[in-house]
Amino acid sequence: MKLSILDQSPVSEGCTPAEAIAQTVSLAREADRLGYHRFWVSEHHAARGLAGSSPEVLMAHLAAVTSTIRIGSGAVLLPHYSAYKVAENFRVLEALYPGRIDLGVGSAAGGGALAVRALQENRTGGAELYELQIMDLLSYLYGGPDAAHRFAGLAASPQVSTAPELWLLGSSRDSADLAARLGTRFAYARFINGDGGGKTVQSFQNSFHPSPAAAAPRALVSVFAVCAGTSAEADRLAASMDLSLVLLEKGHVSTGTPSVETALDYTYTPYDRFRIEENRRRTVLGSPEEVRQQFIALMEEYRCEEIMFAMPMHGLEDKLKSLRLIADACGLSRTEGDH
């Protein structure tokens, strides 16, 4: 079983964005020590509740303060940028940390309309050119554009002997089909869409076309996860996630992950309660053994060997404890110096 982490640098109630970034660093260090496989960071813009706006910059620091864990983007929002520049950014990272860099890409906006307008100012095309951009990345990262390419002969610098792993992130059949057609790895965001994911990933695996990026289909599934010493405590800690998602669905501007106390004091409507039950379908929750069994069930449903999870809890210590409990329950191999 391979286990990996997705961290969105959430700004918890009572914390600053700078503290949120520092907490991401603490989580990456601990995940590295505990034997997790990857640690990915996300991209969001003008989001008061999420501090991670530049994954490639944050990745450079995370790779520097860890030793073996793979560091990646979950995801670079490709329609906002030049595929050539993204390729060069990640070639630099690969040169610094060979064999440890993942380039996850996605097509979501990652922010409101104003942020998108600013990101795409003086650009044409946007999301409709997404497939072409991924094809360009494949060219720049694996051998260079061929003679038929509009930028034939153009090299993405620096030229190094290894390349980052290219992953396409998505929560729909369209994303899976695109990943299969172009021959990239595929990460299914079950924490966004909890319906039909198993069939979506199986479709990717069955229709995959090999490419220089991947000779065989590789997939992972990402979920929310809340683990504590008992299922009752995990249920209590998940209250922060429950309120955060309810407020987000109501169109409230995120002001940070609420504390458990704030969440338990909130007055929920019957419809809010219904939404909480629906949202928890996207979540693995419980004691360490309960979480392990749910991970095994997900691996069987999705026919994949890797689970990635985000921890939508308020407190850093609760997240660190969750990482340790899951690592122990799932038999991850710690590095020297454990205590």
C-alpha positions in Angstrom: 0.0 0.0 0.0 1.4 3.4 -1.0 0.0 6.4 0.9 0.5 10.0 0.0 -0.6 13.4 1.2 -2.4 16.3 -0.5 -2.1 19.6 1.4 -3.9 22.8 0.4 -2.2 25.0 3.1 -5.6 25.7 4.7 -5.7 28.7 7.0 -7.2 27.5 10.2 -9.4 29.8 12.3 -7.1 31.9 14.5 -4.0 31.4 12.3 -2.3 33.5 9.7 -1.5 32.5 6.1 2.2 32.5 6.9 1.4 30.0 9.7 -0.6 27.9 7.3 2.5 27.6 5.0 4.7 26.8 8.0 2.2 24.0 8.9 2.5 22.6 5.4 6.3 22.4 5.9 5.8 20.6 9.3 3.5 18.1 7.7 5.8 17.4 4.8 8.7 16.8 7.2 6.7 14.4 9.3 5.3 12.6 6.2 8.8 12.1 4.9 10.0 10.7 8.3 7.0 8.3 8.5 7.5 6.8 5.0 4.7 8.3 3.0 5.2 8.1 -0.8 4.3 11.6 -2.1 3.5 15.1 -0.7 1.6 17.3 -3.1 0.6 21.0 -2.7 -2.2 22.8 -4.4 -2.8 26.0 -6.3 -5.6 28.5 -5.3 -5.9 32.2 -5.9 -7.4 35.0 -3.9 -8.8 32.4 -1.4 -8.6 33.7 2.1 -9.0 30.2 3.5 -6.2 28.6 1.4 -2.6 30.0 1.5 -1.1 27.9 -1.3 -1.0 30.0 -4.5 2.3 28.9 -6.0 3.0 25.2 -5.7 6.3 25.2 -7.6 7.8 27.7 -5.3 6.6 25.9 -2.2 7.8 22.6 -3.7 11.3 23.9 -3.9 11.4 24.5 -0.2 9.6 21.2 0.7 12.1 19.2 -1.3 15.0 21.0 0.4 13.8 20.1 3.9 12.8 16.5 3.2 14.9 13.6 2.0 13.1 10.7 0.2 9.4 11.6 -0.2 8.3 12.7 -3.7 7.2 16.3 -3.9 4.6 17.5 -6.4 1.9 19.9 -7.5 -1.7 19.0 -6.9 -2.1 20.8 -9.3 -0.5 23.4 -11.5 -3.6 25.0 -13.2 -2.2 24.8 -16.7 -4.6 27.0 -18.7 -3.3 30.0 -16.8 0.3 29.5 -18.0 2.7 28.8 -20.8 3.3 25.1 -21.0 6.9 25.9 -22.0 7.5 27.9 -18.8 5.9 25.2 -16.6 8.2 22.6 -18.2 11.2 24.7 -17.4 10.1 25.3 -13.8 9.8 21.6 -13.3 13.0 20.8 -15.1 14.8 23.1 -12.6 13.2 21.3 -9.7 14.1 17.9 -11.3 17.7 19.1 -11.7 17.8 20.0 -8.0 16.0 16.9 -6.7 16.3 14.2 -9.4 13.8 11.4 -9.1 11.6 13.1 -6.5 9.5 15.6 -8.5 5.9 15.2 -9.7 4.1 17.6 -12.1 0.4 17.3 -11.5 -1.7 19.5 -13.8 -5.3 20.4 -13.8 -7.7 22.7 -15.7 -9.8 24.2 -12.8 -10.0 28.0 -12.4 -8.6 27.9 -8.8 -10.2 31.2 -7.9 -12.9 33.6 -8.7 -13.6 35.4 -11.9 -11.4 38.4 -11.0 -8.4 36.2 -10.2 -8.9 34.3 -13.4 -9.0 37.5 -15.5 -5.8 38.7 -13.8 -4.0 35.3 -14.4 -5.0 35.2 -18.0 -4.6 38.8 -18.9 -3.2 39.2 -22.4 -3.6 35.4 -23.0 -5.8 33.7 -25.5 -7.3 30.3 -25.6 -7.6 29.4 -21.9 -9.2 26.0 -21.0 -10.0 25.1 -24.5 -6.3 24.7 -25.3 -5.7 22.4 -22.3 -5.2 19.2 -24.3 -2.7 21.0 -26.6 -0.8 22.2 -23.5 -0.5 18.7 -22.1 0.8 17.5 -25.5 3.3 20.4 -25.4 4.4 19.3 -21.9 5.0 15.8 -23.1 7.1 17.2 -25.9 9.2 19.5 -23.7 9.8 17.0 -20.9 10.4 13.9 -23.0 12.8 14.4 -25.9 11.8 17.8 -27.3 9.3 18.9 -29.9 9.5 16.9 -33.2 9.8 18.3 -36.7 6.0 18.7 -37.1 5.7 20.8 -33.9 5.1 24.5 -34.2 8.2 25.0 -32.0 10.3 22.3 -33.5 13.8 22.1 -32.0 13.0 24.1 -28.9 14.5 22.7 -25.8 13.2 23.2 -22.2 16.1 24.1 -20.0 17.9 22.8 -18.1 18.6 19.6 -20.0 18.8 16.8 -17.4 18.8 13.0 -17.6 15.6 12.5 -15.6 12.1 14.0 -15.9 9.3 14.7 -13.4 6.4 12.3 -13.3 3.5 13.9 -15.3 0.1 13.4 -13.7 -3.3 14.6 -14.9 -5.7 15.4 -12.0 -9.4 15.3 -12.4 -12.8 14.2 -11.0 -14.6 13.4 -14.3 -14.7 10.8 -17.1 -13.5 13.5 -19.5 -10.3 13.9 -17.5 -9.8 10.2 -17.3 -10.3 9.8 -21.1 -7.8 12.6 -21.8 -5.2 11.1 -19.5 -5.6 7.7 -21.2 -5.5 9.2 -24.7 -2.3 11.2 -24.0 -0.6 8.6 -21.9 -0.2 10.4 -18.6 -0.7 9.1 -15.1 -4.2 9.9 -13.6 -5.1 11.1 -10.1 -8.9 10.9 -9.4 -10.2 13.5 -7.0 -12.7 11.5 -5.0 -12.7 14.3 -2.4 -14.4 16.5 -5.0 -16.6 13.9 -6.7 -17.6 10.8 -4.7 -19.8 9.2 -7.4 -18.7 6.7 -10.1 -15.0 7.1 -9.5 -14.2 3.4 -9.7 -15.6 3.0 -13.2 -13.9 6.3 -14.2 -10.5 5.0 -13.2 -11.1 1.6 -14.7 -12.0 3.3 -18.0 -8.7 5.1 -17.9 -6.8 1.9 -17.2 -8.6 0.0 -19.9 -8.2 2.6 -22.7 -4.7 3.8 -21.8 -2.2 4.5 -24.6 1.5 4.3 -23.7 3.6 7.4 -24.1 7.1 8.6 -23.2 5.7 9.7 -19.9 4.3 6.3 -18.9 4.5 2.9 -20.4 1.5 1.5 -18.4 -1.5 3.1 -16.7 -0.8 4.5 -13.2 -3.6 5.8 -11.1 -4.2 7.0 -7.6 -7.4 8.1 -5.8 -7.5 11.1 -3.4 -9.9 11.5 -0.5 -10.4 13.5 2.7 -9.2 11.5 5.7 -9.8 12.1 9.4 -8.1 9.6 11.8 -8.0 9.6 15.6 -7.5 7.1 18.4 -11.2 6.3 18.4 -14.0 6.6 15.8 -15.8 9.0 18.2 -12.9 11.3 18.4 -12.5 11.2 14.6 -16.1 12.1 14.2 -15.6 15.1 16.6 -12.6 16.3 14.7 -14.5 16.0 11.3 -16.9 18.7 12.5 -14.5 21.3 11.3 -14.7 19.9 7.8 -18.4 19.6 8.0 -19.0 23.3 8.7 -16.3 24.4 6.2 -18.0 22.5 3.4 -21.5 23.7 4.4 -20.4 27.3 4.4 -18.5 26.9 1.1 -21.6 25.4 -0.6 -23.7 28.3 0.7 -21.4 30.7 -1.1 -19.7 32.1 2.0 -16.2 33.5 1.5 -13.9 31.2 3.3 -12.2 32.7 6.3 -10.4 29.6 7.4 -11.0 26.1 8.7 -13.3 26.5 11.7 -12.3 25.1 15.1 -14.2 22.1 16.4 -15.8 24.3 19.0 -17.0 26.7 16.4 -18.4 23.9 14.3 -20.2 22.2 17.2 -21.8 25.5 18.2 -23.1 26.2 14.7 -26.9 26.0 14.2 -27.4 23.6 11.3 -30.6 23.3 9.2 -32.0 19.9 8.2 -30.6 20.5 4.7 -27.2 21.3 6.2 -27.3 17.9 8.0 -28.2 16.2 4.7 -25.2 17.9 3.0 -22.9 16.8 5.8 -23.9 13.2 5.3 -23.4 13.5 1.5 -20.0 15.2 2.0 -18.8 12.5 4.3 -19.2 10.0 1.5 -16.0 11.6 0.1 -14.2 11.1 3.4 -12.3 8.2 5.1 -13.0 8.6 8.8 -12.5 6.6 12.0 -9.9 4.8 14.2 -6.6 3.7 12.7 -7.9 0.2 11.9 -11.2 1.5 10.4 -9.2 3.9 8.2 -6.9 1.1 7.1 -9.9 -1.1 6.1 -11.5 1.8 4.2 -8.2 2.3 2.3 -8.1 -1.3 1.3 -11.7 -1.1 0.1 -10.8 1.9 -2.0 -7.8 0.2 -3.5 -10.0 -2.7 -4.5 -12.8 -0.5 -5.9 -10.4 1.7 -7.9 -7.9 -1.1 -8.8 -5.0 1.0 -7.8 -2.2 0.7 -5.3 -2.0 4.2 -4.0 -4.2 6.4 -1.8 -3.7 10.1 -1.4 -5.5 12.0 1.3 -6.0 15.6 2.5 -6.7 16.2 6.2 -9.5 18.8 6.7 -8.9 19.3 10.4 -8.4 22.5 12.3 -5.3 21.8 14.5 -1.8 21.0 13.3 -1.2 18.5 16.2 -4.4 16.6 15.2 -3.1 16.4 11.7 0.3 15.2 12.8 -1.2 12.6 15.1 -3.4 11.4 12.2 -0.4 11.0 10.0 1.3 8.9 12.7 -1.7 6.7 13.5 -2.3 5.9 9.8 1.4 5.2 9.1 1.5 2.7 12.0 -1.8 1.1 11.1 -0.8 0.7 7.4 2.8 -0.5 8.1 4.7 2.3 6.6 8.5 2.2 7.1 9.9 5.1 9.2 13.4 6.5 8.7 16.1 6.4 11.3 15.8 8.7 14.3 12.2 7.8 15.1 11.0 8.2 18.6 
